[in-house]
Amino acid sequence: MKKFTLYIGLHDQKTKQQEITTIDAFKVVANIFQNTTGGATITEAMGVYTYNDGTIAIEPSLRCEIFGADIEQVYTAISQIKAALNQEKIALEETEVNSKFI
């Protein structure tokens, strides 16, 4: 089974500051996962990100783990999250795991 982990910074790509509260971003992301992948485990994190222009930011982030989805569903979720939170990029980690739903 594949596990996908997304790392989503919460600073707006234009202002380079957090424009949406963490709890509101959580709600937006959770709703997108509900409609695209069927679910995810979402935790708060702190990340360091380098923008395309070279600016480096330390920012509140969400770490989202997804089991049981296919890559197309994950890409759909990423596209919707990037638009909803005005993100430049979202990091995606794909791992093969020995996991099952019981």
trRosetta pair geometry for C-beta under 8 A, 3 or more apart (Angstrom, degrees):
i j d omega theta_ij theta_ji phi_ij phi_ji
1 67 6.5 30 152 -160 129 92
1 68 6.9 -20 -160 -73 122 55
1 96 7.5 135 74 -158 36 59
1 97 5.8 -41 78 70 86 81
1 98 7.6 116 31 -123 91 18
1 99 5.1 -92 63 62 132 85
1 100 6.9 162 -20 -80 145 55
2 67 7.9 168 90 -136 52 52
2 69 7.8 -84 85 68 107 61
2 70 8.0 84 50 -119 137 41
2 71 7.7 -31 116 -59 167 82
2 94 6.1 -21 -164 -165 114 91
2 95 7.0 137 -158 73 61 43
2 96 6.2 -44 -99 -100 62 54
2 97 7.3 102 -143 20 16 84
3 65 6.2 -11 -176 -166 106 95
3 66 7.0 151 -162 74 56 51
3 67 5.6 -22 -107 -91 80 76
3 94 7.7 154 80 -156 49 44
3 95 4.8 -21 62 66 96 97
3 96 7.9 155 17 -110 79 7
3 97 4.7 33 -12 -2 117 132
3 99 6.8 62 -58 21 114 147
4 65 7.4 153 82 -155 49 45
4 66 4.4 -14 61 58 98 107
4 69 6.6 -59 18 65 129 112
4 71 7.7 146 -79 -106 137 61
4 74 4.9 -98 180 -115 175 147
4 92 6.5 -24 -165 -163 100 93
4 93 7.0 148 -160 79 48 55
4 94 5.6 -14 -105 -102 74 70
4 95 7.8 176 -82 23 29 72
5 63 6.6 -7 -172 -174 101 87
5 64 6.9 155 -156 80 51 49
5 65 5.2 -14 -101 -99 81 71
5 66 7.5 -174 -76 18 35 74
5 92 7.5 146 78 -158 50 44
5 93 4.2 -10 58 58 100 108
5 95 7.2 25 -3 2 106 113
6 62 7.7 11 103 103 95 90
6 63 7.4 165 83 -155 53 40
6 64 4.4 -8 55 58 100 104
6 66 7.4 39 -8 -9 101 113
6 74 7.7 -178 -57 -164 116 101
6 77 7.7 -119 -47 112 158 119
6 78 6.7 -166 -119 -93 134 92
6 81 7.6 87 161 56 154 167
6 90 5.6 -1 -164 164 104 117
6 91 6.9 144 -159 80 49 58
6 92 5.8 -15 -102 -101 72 68
6 93 7.8 -159 -69 23 29 74
7 45 7.2 -65 -139 72 89 149
7 47 6.1 124 174 -97 115 147
7 61 6.0 5 -176 172 79 137
7 62 7.8 167 -153 83 38 49
7 63 5.8 -6 -105 -106 70 72
7 64 8.0 -164 -69 23 28 75
7 90 6.8 165 72 -172 53 68
7 91 4.0 -2 49 58 108 112
7 93 7.6 57 -17 -10 102 104
8 25 7.7 -176 121 166 125 123
8 29 6.7 171 61 -104 167 142
8 61 5.9 153 80 -164 47 81
8 62 4.5 -11 60 56 107 93
8 63 7.8 -169 23 -74 75 28
8 64 6.6 27 -3 -3 116 114
8 81 6.2 -78 -118 159 140 137
8 85 6.9 75 177 63 118 164
8 87 6.7 -75 -154 -94 84 159
8 90 5.3 -9 -97 -128 76 106
9 47 5.5 -110 -91 70 89 133
9 49 5.0 -33 -70 -32 154 153
9 57 7.4 92 -165 92 143 121
9 59 4.7 57 -159 88 102 135
9 60 7.7 114 -159 82 58 44
9 61 5.0 -44 -100 -100 46 97
9 87 6.6 139 62 -130 84 110
9 90 8.0 -153 16 -106 74 63
10 18 5.1 24 123 -118 101 101
10 20 6.8 -119 -167 68 98 88
10 22 6.3 -35 -116 -97 170 71
10 25 5.4 -81 -123 -60 113 174
10 59 5.9 -169 50 159 71 110
10 60 4.7 -26 39 87 131 90
10 61 6.1 -160 -11 -93 88 37
10 62 7.0 89 -58 -15 103 88
10 85 6.9 -86 -129 -168 56 129
11 15 7.6 -135 180 84 83 77
11 16 5.4 12 165 -164 128 39
11 17 5.9 -34 -143 -107 92 2
11 18 5.6 -70 -95 -66 56 59
11 49 7.4 -161 39 52 122 136
11 57 5.5 -55 15 144 165 158
11 59 4.4 -93 -22 -123 110 147
11 60 7.9 129 -42 44 74 70
12 15 4.5 36 77 39 123 95
12 16 6.9 -78 74 -31 70 18
12 17 6.3 -8 32 61 98 53
12 18 7.2 140 -12 -123 81 19
12 19 4.4 34 -41 -3 130 122
12 20 7.8 115 -64 -1 96 86
12 85 7.7 -142 -99 162 63 66
12 86 4.8 14 -143 91 83 125
13 16 7.5 15 -165 -71 20 59
13 51 7.3 139 -149 -129 75 113
13 86 5.4 -135 19 146 93 83
13 87 5.9 123 -44 -150 112 20
13 88 4.1 137 -119 -47 126 87
14 86 6.6 -49 3 163 97 132
15 19 6.2 99 47 -57 140 116
16 51 7.0 -61 -102 -52 112 148
16 55 6.3 -46 -119 125 149 150
16 57 5.9 -160 -167 -77 98 142
18 21 7.5 73 152 -103 117 30
18 22 7.6 -21 -164 -54 142 74
18 59 7.0 154 -62 -155 98 100
18 60 6.2 26 -87 38 142 115
19 86 7.3 9 46 46 137 132
20 24 5.0 -120 178 91 92 117
20 25 4.9 116 113 -63 116 90
20 28 7.3 -15 167 -1 152 143
20 85 6.3 -106 33 -128 144 80
21 24 4.5 88 58 11 86 104
21 25 6.8 -151 92 -6 42 86
22 25 5.6 -55 -146 38 30 112
22 26 6.2 38 152 -25 64 104
22 44 6.4 31 -176 -115 137 117
22 60 5.5 -81 -87 151 116 146
22 62 7.8 153 -156 -65 85 96
23 26 5.4 -46 -148 31 33 118
23 27 6.6 35 152 -20 62 102
24 27 5.6 -50 -150 33 35 113
24 28 6.5 36 151 -19 65 104
25 28 5.6 -53 -148 36 34 112
25 29 6.1 29 156 -15 67 109
25 62 6.5 -156 126 -33 115 132
25 85 6.0 57 -133 -108 104 122
26 29 6.0 -60 -145 41 26 107
26 30 6.0 27 158 -20 65 111
26 42 6.1 143 -143 129 89 143
26 44 8.0 -46 -78 -73 122 87
26 62 6.5 163 -93 -103 71 135
27 30 5.8 -53 -141 37 27 111
27 31 6.3 28 158 -19 62 108
28 31 6.0 -60 -154 35 26 111
28 32 6.5 24 152 -18 63 107
28 81 7.6 125 126 -125 102 71
28 84 5.1 176 172 150 132 139
28 85 6.8 150 99 -61 146 93
29 32 5.7 -55 -149 36 33 112
29 33 6.4 30 154 -16 66 105
29 40 7.8 -74 146 67 97 141
29 42 6.2 130 106 -116 125 147
29 62 5.9 -179 15 109 173 167
29 64 6.5 -132 165 -77 131 143
29 81 5.8 41 -112 -118 84 115
29 84 7.9 -180 -70 86 58 139
29 85 7.7 9 -64 -43 95 132
30 33 5.8 -55 -148 39 31 109
30 34 6.3 37 152 -25 64 105
30 40 7.4 -141 -117 56 58 101
30 42 6.2 -98 -77 -1 89 152
31 34 5.6 -50 -148 31 31 116
31 35 6.5 16 158 -7 63 110
32 35 6.1 -68 -151 45 29 102
32 36 5.9 -3 163 3 69 121
32 77 5.4 120 142 -145 107 81
32 80 4.8 174 -140 105 126 129
32 81 5.6 178 89 -67 169 82
32 84 6.9 -140 -59 3 136 154
33 36 6.2 -73 -128 50 27 92
33 37 5.1 -41 -157 45 72 107
33 38 7.6 -55 159 58 75 26
33 39 5.9 54 141 -150 110 14
33 40 4.1 -83 -155 2 157 115
33 42 7.7 -164 1 -52 156 117
33 64 6.9 -152 -74 -168 141 135
33 66 7.0 -147 -142 -98 117 113
33 77 5.9 44 -92 -134 60 136
34 38 7.3 22 -148 -146 36 17
34 39 6.5 39 -98 -81 56 55
36 69 7.8 42 126 -140 78 139
36 73 5.3 148 158 -172 82 82
36 74 7.8 131 135 -85 118 22
36 76 4.9 -167 -147 99 126 111
36 77 4.2 174 91 -71 151 88
36 80 6.8 -169 -49 21 145 142
37 40 6.2 56 81 -52 135 98
37 66 5.1 -42 165 -149 155 132
37 68 7.8 120 171 85 88 78
37 69 3.9 -33 -148 -91 97 147
37 73 4.8 125 -94 143 69 120
37 74 6.3 53 -89 -80 125 60
37 77 5.6 -19 -27 -49 110 142
38 68 6.7 -65 71 101 134 115
38 69 6.5 -178 29 -81 99 96
38 73 7.9 -6 -2 178 86 152
39 66 7.5 152 96 -130 55 77
40 64 4.7 11 164 -173 139 100
40 65 6.3 151 -167 72 81 41
40 66 4.7 -40 -106 -84 94 81
41 64 7.1 157 77 -154 47 51
41 65 4.5 -10 55 56 100 100
41 66 8.0 -164 21 -68 68 39
42 62 5.6 -14 -164 -172 100 113
42 63 7.3 149 -155 77 49 48
42 64 5.0 -9 -102 -103 77 83
43 62 7.2 146 74 -158 37 62
43 63 5.0 -20 64 61 90 99
43 64 8.0 -179 23 -77 61 41
44 60 6.9 -35 -162 -166 98 96
44 61 7.5 125 -168 77 52 51
44 62 6.6 -45 -106 -104 44 60
44 63 7.7 25 113 17 5 86
45 60 7.8 131 80 -168 46 51
45 61 4.5 -39 78 79 93 99
45 62 6.7 133 24 -123 92 11
45 63 4.5 70 -23 -25 136 108
46 58 6.7 15 173 178 102 91
46 59 7.3 171 -157 87 63 30
46 60 6.3 -45 -106 -107 66 43
46 61 6.3 137 -123 20 13 96
47 58 7.4 179 92 -152 39 51
47 59 5.8 -24 65 64 84 78
47 60 7.9 39 22 147 82 9
47 61 3.9 50 -4 -29 116 149
48 56 6.7 3 -177 -175 93 99
48 57 7.3 172 -152 88 50 44
48 58 5.4 -23 -99 -99 74 70
48 59 7.8 137 -100 18 27 72
49 56 7.2 167 86 -152 41 55
49 57 5.3 -15 61 61 89 91
49 59 6.1 -27 16 23 115 120
50 54 6.7 -22 -174 -146 100 31
50 55 7.2 159 -155 82 55 40
50 56 5.1 -24 -99 -98 75 76
50 57 8.0 166 -87 19 29 68
51 54 6.8 -31 74 37 79 21
51 55 4.4 8 35 57 121 91
51 56 7.6 -143 10 -73 77 28
51 57 6.9 55 -31 -4 100 109
51 88 6.2 111 -136 10 79 169
52 88 6.3 -150 -15 -171 104 141
66 69 5.0 -26 156 19 120 128
66 74 6.3 168 77 -100 156 104
66 77 7.8 156 -77 43 158 165
67 97 7.9 -68 -115 61 103 135
67 99 6.2 -90 -134 110 133 139
67 101 7.6 151 123 -61 130 96
68 101 6.9 20 -69 -37 137 125
69 73 4.4 -118 -173 81 109 133
69 74 5.6 125 116 -52 129 87
70 73 5.3 98 57 8 68 102
70 74 7.3 -134 103 -4 36 91
71 74 5.4 -55 -148 38 38 114
71 75 6.2 39 154 -20 70 104
71 94 7.5 2 -101 -110 105 139
72 75 5.7 -52 -146 37 32 110
72 76 6.4 36 152 -21 63 103
73 76 5.7 -53 -151 34 32 114
73 77 6.5 33 150 -19 64 104
74 77 5.6 -52 -151 35 33 112
74 78 6.4 36 151 -21 66 104
74 92 7.0 108 152 -141 125 130
75 78 5.5 -49 -145 35 34 114
75 79 6.4 38 155 -21 64 104
76 79 5.9 -54 -151 34 30 112
76 80 6.5 24 154 -13 64 108
77 80 5.9 -62 -150 41 30 108
77 81 6.1 28 155 -19 68 110
78 81 5.8 -57 -143 39 29 109
78 82 6.2 32 158 -22 65 106
78 90 5.2 -156 -146 62 99 138
78 92 6.7 -39 -88 -69 143 125
79 82 5.9 -53 -147 33 26 112
79 83 6.6 21 156 -13 61 107
80 83 5.9 -58 -151 39 31 109
80 84 6.0 26 156 -17 68 112
81 84 5.7 -58 -139 41 30 108
81 85 5.9 -5 172 12 68 114
81 87 6.8 0 127 19 82 137
81 90 6.3 55 94 -66 124 156
82 85 6.9 -73 -135 53 18 86
82 86 7.7 43 170 -128 53 8
82 87 4.5 -102 -131 61 64 98
82 88 8.0 -119 -148 52 104 7
82 89 7.8 -6 -114 -115 119 16
82 90 6.1 -119 -72 -18 94 114
83 86 7.5 14 -171 -74 25 45
87 90 5.8 54 128 -56 148 88
